[in-house]
Amino acid sequence: MIVVGAGVAGLATALRLAPLPVTLVSTAALGEGTATAWAQGGIAAALGADDDPALHAADTLAAGAGLSDPEVARRVAEAGPGAVAWLADLGTAFDRDAAGALALGLEAAHGRRRIVKAGGDATGARVLATLARAAAATPRLTVVVGHATDLLCDAHGAVAGLAVRVGGETVTLAARAVVLATGGLGALYRATTNPPGAVGAGLALAARAGAVLRDVEFVQFHPTAIAVRAEGPLPLATEALRGEGAVLVDAAGGRVMAGIAGADLAPRDVVARAIFARTGRGERVFLDARRLDVARRFPTVAAFCQSAGLDPAAAPIPVCPAAHYHMGGIRVDGRGRASLPGLWACGEAAATGLHGANRLASNSLLEALAFADLIARDIRGADAIAGPPRAAGRTPAVPTGPETLAGIRRIMEAAVGLVRDEAGLARAAARLGALAHEAGAPEAESALLVAAAALRRRESRGAHWRADHPGQEAPRHADITLAQARQIAAALAPALQEVP
């Protein structure tokens, strides 16, 4: 078995597969370079006396804007308490109250306090460290540090292995099952809360092999990235700050979310657009957390602020929306199976049906943990692949140059961001299609998929907001393949105009 990706989704899947032999392909040493380590939020789990998985599932469905799968929401919510217990058994030291019970926090759009944390706002890093230690101690788990460049198929078209660039050479790994747990694509945007490697690598791998993707137009922008620079990875002011009473204000101290349903705890897309409306007019928006003991309760945020010369105890924190999480991805079923035999996907790279059009806060780590278990159970019972892997005849992916990647980010930020319209999306799709063809850049292919899907969805729903189509149609999922995205780009090519 091969698992690609060493964040929470990849590590949890590899551990759940034990004692089967597993090769874990990671772009860096375990514990480095993943979005999990940057996750300040916690793990949503219905553990309180006033809570229940059914209530958690209901909140998930409400946030998903009509596209969350009720059965998936139920199963994942029910898996929450067990996932937290599994991590605790592995050694994760979750935050507890004076009585020794798990301390449960509140975040936007949750109807109950159900956010389990470790180290305040360092949950992702603590969980990742736990899983990395467990992986290092697991027999028959081999780590290969390299970049996956191609899925390999057998004579029947089933995925049967992986091409990996290790150092300066490409090696072929055979397997009867490949799990893509490669994370999201936030780093395709200029302003993001994701690490630089989050460029949709898994989407490109699967799409190049012919897999079906789903709902890739839905990119969530976190409303409160700390506005310390114009682009690149931005530090995050966790949503838990607003859950504990911090409020969004303008330069004069006026409440930004006044008169909006849910106020400062409205769903992320609502809050992000409210801030974007202000910043688009040249105004600045701040998160006023002076009433909180940020240094003690949110040490990660406090450290970010200190490094930028900010003091959240003395003045509000400047914030702006930034690309944060991808709700769409590789289409999978309730067992994590993709449309290609032999291929599974887990975590942010997958479209499981949980998040719909707008992810509920702190459901991402939970989803990865729940589906890691489901996928491992399914792989144990899956049929073996019939033959050895072979190259699929595709042009090998090549490393993308910094100028090409910078161009992709400019296009995505300008036209495929928080607010979209047909003219901008059409120009973006045409230009990204040309980049994918000319440069052979997998990042351009991932970006093209998002732009093409956003162009086809002519409505506003959740994190996908069309200024030219502000209304909603009947809820529907939207599947797309790379071949379809390329056709859309080719049809637009004659009218290609440079996107600023």
C-alpha positions as CSV (number, residue, x, y, z in Angstrom):
1,M,0.0,0.0,0.0
2,I,1.1,3.6,-0.7
3,V,-0.1,6.6,1.1
4,V,0.9,10.0,-0.4
5,G,1.0,12.8,2.1
6,A,2.1,13.0,5.7
7,G,-0.4,15.4,7.3
8,V,-3.1,14.1,9.7
9,A,-5.0,12.3,6.8
10,G,-1.9,10.5,5.5
11,L,-0.4,9.6,8.9
12,A,-3.8,8.4,10.3
13,T,-4.5,6.3,7.3
14,A,-1.0,4.7,7.4
15,L,-1.4,4.0,11.1
16,R,-4.9,2.5,10.7
17,L,-3.5,0.2,7.9
18,A,-1.0,-1.3,10.3
19,P,0.2,-4.0,10.5
20,L,-0.1,-4.2,6.7
21,P,3.1,-2.9,4.9
22,V,2.7,0.7,3.9
23,T,5.0,3.1,2.0
24,L,4.4,6.7,3.1
25,V,5.5,9.3,0.5
26,S,6.1,12.7,2.0
27,T,7.6,15.8,0.5
28,A,9.5,16.5,3.7
29,A,10.5,14.8,6.9
30,L,7.6,13.6,9.1
31,G,6.0,16.6,10.9
32,E,7.2,19.2,8.4
33,G,5.6,21.1,5.5
34,T,2.0,20.2,6.1
35,A,-1.1,22.2,6.7
36,T,-2.0,20.1,9.7
37,A,0.9,21.7,11.6
38,W,-0.6,25.1,10.9
39,A,-4.1,24.2,12.1
40,Q,-5.0,26.4,15.1
41,G,-8.6,25.2,15.3
42,G,-9.4,22.0,17.0
43,I,-11.4,18.8,16.4
44,A,-15.1,19.1,16.5
45,A,-16.7,16.2,18.5
46,A,-20.0,15.9,20.3
47,L,-18.7,15.2,23.8
48,G,-20.6,17.7,26.0
49,A,-23.5,16.7,28.2
50,D,-25.8,19.0,26.2
51,D,-24.5,17.7,22.8
52,D,-25.1,14.8,20.5
53,P,-23.7,13.7,17.1
54,A,-27.1,14.4,15.5
55,L,-26.8,18.0,16.6
56,H,-23.2,18.2,15.2
57,A,-24.4,16.7,11.9
58,A,-27.2,19.2,11.7
59,D,-24.8,22.1,12.2
60,T,-22.6,20.6,9.4
61,L,-25.5,20.3,7.0
62,A,-26.6,23.9,7.7
63,A,-23.0,25.2,7.0
64,G,-22.8,23.1,3.8
65,A,-25.5,25.2,2.0
66,G,-27.4,22.3,0.7
67,L,-24.5,20.2,-0.7
68,S,-23.5,18.2,2.4
69,D,-24.4,14.6,2.3
70,P,-26.6,13.8,5.4
71,E,-25.4,10.2,5.7
72,V,-21.7,11.3,5.5
73,A,-22.4,14.0,8.1
74,R,-24.0,11.5,10.4
75,R,-21.2,9.0,10.1
76,V,-18.4,11.5,10.6
77,A,-20.1,13.2,13.6
78,E,-20.6,9.8,15.2
79,A,-16.9,9.1,14.7
80,G,-15.9,12.2,16.6
81,P,-15.7,10.9,20.2
82,G,-13.9,7.8,19.1
83,A,-11.3,9.8,17.0
84,V,-10.5,12.0,20.0
85,A,-10.2,8.9,22.2
86,W,-7.8,7.3,19.7
87,L,-5.6,10.3,19.6
88,A,-5.6,10.5,23.4
89,D,-4.6,6.8,23.6
90,L,-1.7,7.6,21.2
91,G,-0.5,10.3,23.6
92,T,-2.1,13.6,22.5
93,A,-2.4,15.8,25.6
94,F,-5.8,17.6,25.0
95,D,-6.7,20.7,27.0
96,R,-8.7,19.9,30.1
97,D,-10.7,21.9,32.7
98,A,-10.0,22.1,36.4
99,A,-12.0,18.9,36.9
100,G,-9.9,17.0,34.4
101,A,-12.6,16.8,31.7
102,L,-11.9,17.8,28.1
103,A,-12.2,21.6,27.7
104,L,-14.7,22.2,24.9
105,G,-14.5,25.5,22.9
106,L,-17.0,27.2,20.7
107,E,-16.5,28.3,17.0
108,A,-18.7,29.9,14.4
109,A,-21.9,28.1,13.3
110,H,-21.6,25.5,16.0
111,G,-24.7,25.3,18.2
112,R,-22.8,23.8,21.2
113,R,-19.3,23.9,22.7
114,R,-17.7,21.0,21.0
115,I,-14.2,22.0,19.9
116,V,-11.5,19.8,21.5
117,K,-8.0,21.5,21.6
118,A,-4.5,20.8,22.5
119,G,-2.1,23.5,23.5
120,G,-4.8,26.2,23.0
121,D,-4.4,27.2,19.4
122,A,-1.7,24.6,18.6
123,T,-4.0,21.6,18.1
124,G,-2.7,20.7,14.6
125,A,0.9,20.7,15.6
126,R,0.3,18.6,18.7
127,V,-1.8,16.1,16.8
128,L,0.7,15.9,14.0
129,A,3.6,15.3,16.5
130,T,1.6,12.5,18.1
131,L,0.9,10.8,14.8
132,A,4.5,11.3,13.6
133,R,5.9,9.6,16.7
134,A,3.4,6.7,16.3
135,A,4.4,6.3,12.7
136,A,8.1,6.3,13.4
137,A,7.5,3.5,15.9
138,T,5.3,1.4,13.6
139,P,6.9,-1.7,12.0
140,R,6.5,-2.2,8.2
141,L,5.8,1.5,7.7
142,T,8.5,3.0,5.3
143,V,8.8,6.7,4.6
144,V,10.0,7.9,1.2
145,V,10.9,11.6,1.0
146,G,10.1,12.7,-2.6
147,H,7.5,14.2,-4.9
148,A,4.8,12.0,-6.5
149,T,4.8,12.8,-10.2
150,D,2.4,10.2,-11.7
151,L,-0.1,7.5,-10.9
152,L,0.7,4.3,-12.6
153,C,-2.0,1.8,-13.9
154,D,-2.1,-1.9,-14.7
155,A,-3.3,-3.5,-17.9
156,H,-6.9,-3.1,-16.8
157,G,-6.7,0.6,-16.1
158,A,-6.6,0.3,-12.4
159,V,-4.2,2.3,-10.3
160,A,-1.3,0.0,-9.3
161,G,1.5,2.2,-8.3
162,L,3.2,5.6,-8.2
163,A,6.1,7.4,-9.9
164,V,8.1,9.4,-7.3
165,R,10.9,11.9,-7.9
166,V,13.5,11.2,-5.2
167,G,16.5,13.6,-5.5
168,G,17.3,13.8,-9.2
169,E,15.8,10.5,-10.3
170,T,12.3,9.0,-10.7
171,V,11.5,5.7,-9.0
172,T,8.5,3.4,-9.5
173,L,6.6,2.0,-6.5
174,A,4.1,-0.8,-7.1
175,A,1.1,-1.2,-4.8
176,R,-2.4,-2.7,-4.8
177,A,-3.8,0.5,-3.3
178,V,-2.8,4.1,-3.5
179,V,-4.3,6.7,-1.1
180,L,-3.9,10.4,-1.9
181,A,-3.8,12.5,1.2
182,T,-2.0,15.5,-0.2
183,G,-3.9,18.4,1.3
184,G,-5.4,21.4,-0.4
185,L,-4.7,24.2,-2.8
186,G,-4.7,27.4,-0.9
187,A,-1.1,28.2,-2.0
188,L,-2.4,28.7,-5.5
189,Y,-3.5,32.1,-4.2
190,R,-1.3,35.1,-3.4
191,A,-2.9,35.5,0.1
192,T,-3.3,32.2,1.9
193,T,-3.1,30.6,5.3
194,N,-1.6,27.4,3.8
195,P,2.0,26.3,3.6
196,P,3.7,26.9,0.2
197,G,3.3,23.2,-0.8
198,A,-0.5,23.3,-0.8
199,V,-0.9,23.6,-4.5
200,G,-3.4,20.9,-5.3
201,A,-0.8,18.2,-6.1
202,G,-3.2,15.3,-5.4
203,L,-5.9,16.8,-7.6
204,A,-3.4,17.1,-10.5
205,L,-2.2,13.5,-9.9
206,A,-5.7,12.1,-9.9
207,A,-7.0,14.3,-12.7
208,R,-4.1,13.5,-15.0
209,A,-4.9,9.8,-14.6
210,G,-8.5,10.4,-15.5
211,A,-10.2,10.5,-12.1
212,V,-13.5,12.5,-11.6
213,L,-13.3,15.5,-9.4
214,R,-16.3,17.1,-7.6
215,D,-17.3,20.6,-6.5
216,V,-13.7,22.0,-7.0
217,E,-15.1,25.5,-7.3
218,F,-15.6,25.7,-3.5
219,V,-12.6,27.3,-2.0
220,Q,-13.1,28.6,1.6
221,F,-11.4,31.9,2.5
222,H,-10.7,32.3,6.2
223,P,-11.9,35.8,7.2
224,T,-9.2,36.5,9.8
225,A,-5.8,36.0,8.4
226,I,-3.4,38.5,10.1
227,A,-2.7,41.2,7.5
228,V,1.0,41.5,8.0
229,R,2.0,41.5,4.3
230,A,0.3,41.6,0.8
231,E,0.9,38.0,-0.2
232,G,2.4,34.7,0.7
233,P,1.5,32.5,3.7
234,L,-0.3,34.7,6.2
235,P,-0.5,33.8,9.9
236,L,-4.0,33.0,11.1
237,A,-6.1,34.5,13.9
238,T,-8.1,31.4,14.8
239,E,-11.9,31.5,14.7
240,A,-11.8,30.4,18.3
241,L,-10.9,34.0,19.2
242,R,-14.4,35.1,18.0
243,G,-15.9,32.1,19.7
244,E,-14.5,33.4,23.0
245,G,-15.7,37.0,22.4
246,A,-13.4,38.8,20.1
247,V,-15.2,41.1,17.6
248,L,-14.5,42.5,14.1
249,V,-14.2,46.3,14.0
250,D,-13.3,49.0,11.5
251,A,-10.7,51.7,12.1
252,A,-13.2,53.8,14.1
253,G,-14.2,50.9,16.3
254,G,-17.5,50.2,14.6
255,R,-18.8,46.6,14.5
256,V,-18.2,45.2,11.0
257,M,-20.8,42.4,11.5
258,A,-23.5,44.5,13.0
259,G,-26.9,43.8,11.5
260,I,-25.7,40.5,9.8
261,A,-27.3,37.2,11.0
262,G,-24.9,35.4,13.2
263,A,-22.8,38.5,13.7
264,D,-19.2,37.7,14.4
265,L,-20.0,33.9,14.6
266,A,-21.7,33.8,11.2
267,P,-20.5,31.1,8.7
268,R,-17.0,31.8,7.3
269,D,-18.2,32.8,3.8
270,V,-20.5,35.4,5.2
271,V,-17.8,36.9,7.5
272,A,-15.2,36.8,4.8
273,R,-17.4,38.7,2.2
274,A,-18.3,41.3,4.8
275,I,-14.7,42.0,5.4
276,F,-13.9,41.9,1.7
277,A,-16.6,44.5,1.1
278,R,-14.8,46.8,3.4
279,T,-11.2,46.1,2.3
280,G,-12.3,46.4,-1.4
281,R,-13.2,50.0,-0.6
282,G,-9.8,50.7,0.9
283,E,-10.9,50.3,4.5
284,R,-9.1,48.3,7.1
285,V,-10.7,45.7,9.3
286,F,-9.4,44.6,12.7
287,L,-10.1,41.8,15.2
288,D,-10.5,43.3,18.7
289,A,-9.4,40.6,21.2
290,R,-8.3,43.0,23.9
291,R,-10.8,41.6,26.4
292,L,-9.2,38.1,26.0
293,D,-5.9,36.9,27.5
294,V,-4.5,36.1,24.1
295,A,-0.9,35.5,25.4
296,R,-2.1,32.7,27.7
297,R,-5.1,31.2,25.9
298,F,-3.9,31.6,22.3
299,P,-0.1,31.4,22.4
300,T,0.3,30.7,18.7
301,V,-1.6,33.8,17.7
302,A,0.3,35.8,20.4
303,A,3.6,34.6,18.9
304,F,2.5,35.6,15.4
305,C,1.5,39.0,16.6
306,Q,4.7,39.5,18.5
307,S,6.8,38.6,15.5
308,A,4.9,41.3,13.4
309,G,5.3,43.9,16.1
310,L,1.6,43.7,17.2
311,D,0.2,43.5,20.7
312,P,-3.3,42.1,20.8
313,A,-3.6,43.2,24.4
314,A,-3.1,46.8,23.5
315,A,-4.7,47.2,20.0
316,P,-6.9,45.2,17.6
317,I,-5.3,42.9,15.1
318,P,-5.4,43.9,11.4
319,V,-7.1,41.0,9.4
320,C,-8.1,40.1,5.9
321,P,-9.6,37.1,4.1
322,A,-7.1,34.5,2.7
323,A,-7.5,31.2,0.9
324,H,-7.8,28.6,3.6
325,Y,-9.5,25.3,2.8
326,H,-10.7,23.4,-0.3
327,M,-14.1,21.8,0.1
328,G,-14.0,20.1,-3.3
329,G,-11.5,17.5,-4.5
330,I,-11.2,14.0,-5.8
331,R,-14.7,12.5,-5.8
332,V,-14.9,9.6,-3.4
333,D,-17.7,7.4,-2.0
334,G,-18.5,6.6,1.6
335,R,-15.5,4.3,1.8
336,G,-13.0,6.8,0.3
337,R,-12.8,5.2,-3.1
338,A,-12.2,7.4,-6.1
339,S,-13.6,6.8,-9.6
340,L,-10.4,4.9,-10.6
341,P,-10.1,1.3,-9.2
342,G,-7.2,1.1,-6.8
343,L,-7.3,4.7,-5.8
344,W,-8.6,6.2,-2.6
345,A,-8.4,9.8,-1.3
346,C,-8.5,11.2,2.3
347,G,-8.6,14.6,3.9
348,E,-8.6,17.9,2.1
349,A,-7.7,16.3,-1.2
350,A,-11.0,14.4,-1.2
351,A,-14.6,15.5,-1.8
352,T,-16.4,13.2,0.6
353,G,-19.7,15.0,0.7
354,L,-19.2,16.2,4.3
355,H,-18.4,19.9,3.8
356,G,-20.7,20.7,0.9
357,A,-20.3,24.4,-0.2
358,N,-18.8,25.7,3.1
359,R,-16.8,23.8,5.7
360,L,-18.0,24.0,9.3
361,A,-15.1,25.1,11.5
362,S,-12.9,22.3,13.0
363,N,-14.6,19.6,10.9
364,S,-11.4,19.1,8.7
365,L,-9.3,17.2,11.2
366,L,-12.3,15.2,12.2
367,E,-13.1,14.2,8.6
368,A,-9.5,13.1,8.0
369,L,-9.5,10.9,11.1
370,A,-12.9,9.4,10.3
371,F,-12.1,8.6,6.7
372,A,-8.7,7.3,7.5
373,D,-10.3,4.5,9.5
374,L,-13.0,3.9,6.8
375,I,-10.4,3.7,4.0
376,A,-8.1,1.4,6.0
377,R,-11.0,-1.0,6.6
378,D,-12.0,-0.9,2.9
379,I,-8.4,-1.5,1.7
380,R,-8.1,-4.6,3.9
381,G,-11.0,-6.1,2.0
382,A,-10.2,-4.8,-1.5
383,D,-9.2,-7.1,-4.3
384,A,-5.6,-7.2,-5.3
385,I,-4.5,-5.5,-8.5
386,A,-4.1,-7.9,-11.4
387,G,-0.8,-6.9,-12.9
388,P,2.3,-4.8,-12.5
389,P,2.1,-1.0,-12.9
390,R,2.9,0.6,-16.2
391,A,3.2,4.2,-17.4
392,A,0.0,5.7,-18.7
393,G,1.5,7.5,-21.7
394,R,1.1,10.9,-20.1
395,T,3.7,13.6,-20.4
396,P,5.6,13.5,-17.1
397,A,5.0,16.4,-14.7
398,V,8.0,18.7,-14.4
399,P,8.9,21.1,-11.5
400,T,7.2,24.4,-12.0
401,G,9.3,27.5,-12.1
402,P,8.8,30.3,-9.7
403,E,7.7,32.7,-12.4
404,T,5.0,30.4,-13.6
405,L,3.7,29.7,-10.1
406,A,3.7,33.5,-9.4
407,G,1.6,34.0,-12.6
408,I,-0.9,31.3,-11.5
409,R,-1.3,33.0,-8.1
410,R,-1.9,36.4,-9.7
411,I,-4.6,34.9,-11.9
412,M,-6.3,33.0,-9.1
413,E,-6.3,36.0,-6.8
414,A,-7.6,38.4,-9.4
415,A,-10.4,36.3,-10.9
416,V,-11.1,33.1,-9.0
417,G,-11.1,34.5,-5.5
418,L,-13.7,35.5,-2.9
419,V,-16.0,37.2,-5.5
420,R,-16.2,36.0,-9.1
421,D,-17.9,36.8,-12.4
422,E,-18.1,35.3,-15.8
423,A,-15.7,37.6,-17.6
424,G,-12.9,37.1,-15.1
425,L,-13.4,33.4,-14.8
426,A,-13.4,33.0,-18.6
427,R,-10.1,34.9,-18.9
428,A,-8.6,32.9,-16.0
429,A,-9.6,29.5,-17.5
430,A,-8.2,30.4,-20.9
431,R,-4.9,31.6,-19.5
432,L,-4.5,28.7,-17.0
433,G,-5.3,26.3,-19.9
434,A,-2.5,27.8,-21.9
435,L,-0.1,27.6,-18.9
436,A,-1.0,24.0,-18.3
437,H,-0.3,23.2,-22.0
438,E,2.8,25.3,-22.4
439,A,4.6,24.7,-19.1
440,G,3.2,21.3,-18.2
441,A,2.6,22.7,-14.7
442,P,0.4,20.5,-12.5
443,E,-0.4,23.6,-10.5
444,A,-1.8,25.2,-13.6
445,E,-4.0,22.1,-14.1
446,S,-5.3,22.2,-10.5
447,A,-6.0,25.9,-10.9
448,L,-7.7,25.4,-14.3
449,L,-10.0,22.8,-12.7
450,V,-11.2,25.3,-10.1
451,A,-11.6,28.1,-12.7
452,A,-13.5,26.0,-15.2
453,A,-15.8,24.5,-12.5
454,A,-16.5,28.0,-11.1
455,L,-17.3,29.2,-14.6
456,R,-19.9,26.4,-15.0
457,R,-21.6,27.0,-11.7
458,R,-23.8,30.0,-12.4
459,E,-25.2,30.6,-8.9
460,S,-23.9,31.8,-5.6
461,R,-23.7,29.1,-2.9
462,G,-21.5,28.9,0.2
463,A,-17.9,29.8,-0.6
464,H,-18.6,30.2,-4.3
465,W,-19.9,33.7,-4.9
466,R,-20.8,35.0,-8.4
467,A,-21.4,38.7,-8.5
468,D,-23.2,38.2,-11.8
469,H,-25.4,35.3,-10.4
470,P,-26.2,36.2,-6.8
471,G,-29.2,33.8,-6.6
472,Q,-29.3,30.1,-6.1
473,E,-30.4,27.2,-8.2
474,A,-31.5,23.8,-7.0
475,P,-28.7,22.2,-5.0
476,R,-26.5,20.0,-7.2
477,H,-23.0,18.5,-7.1
478,A,-20.8,19.3,-10.1
479,D,-18.3,16.7,-11.4
480,I,-15.5,17.6,-13.7
481,T,-12.5,15.9,-15.3
482,L,-9.3,17.4,-16.6
483,A,-10.3,16.7,-20.2
484,Q,-13.5,18.7,-19.7
485,A,-11.6,21.6,-18.1
486,R,-9.1,21.6,-21.0
487,Q,-12.0,21.7,-23.5
488,I,-13.5,24.7,-21.7
489,A,-10.1,26.5,-21.8
490,A,-9.6,25.6,-25.5
491,A,-13.0,27.0,-26.4
492,L,-12.1,30.3,-24.7
493,A,-8.6,30.5,-26.1
494,P,-9.5,32.7,-29.2
495,A,-10.7,35.4,-26.9
496,L,-7.8,35.1,-24.5
497,Q,-6.9,38.3,-22.7
498,E,-4.2,38.7,-20.1
499,V,-5.5,38.6,-16.5
500,P,-3.9,41.2,-14.3
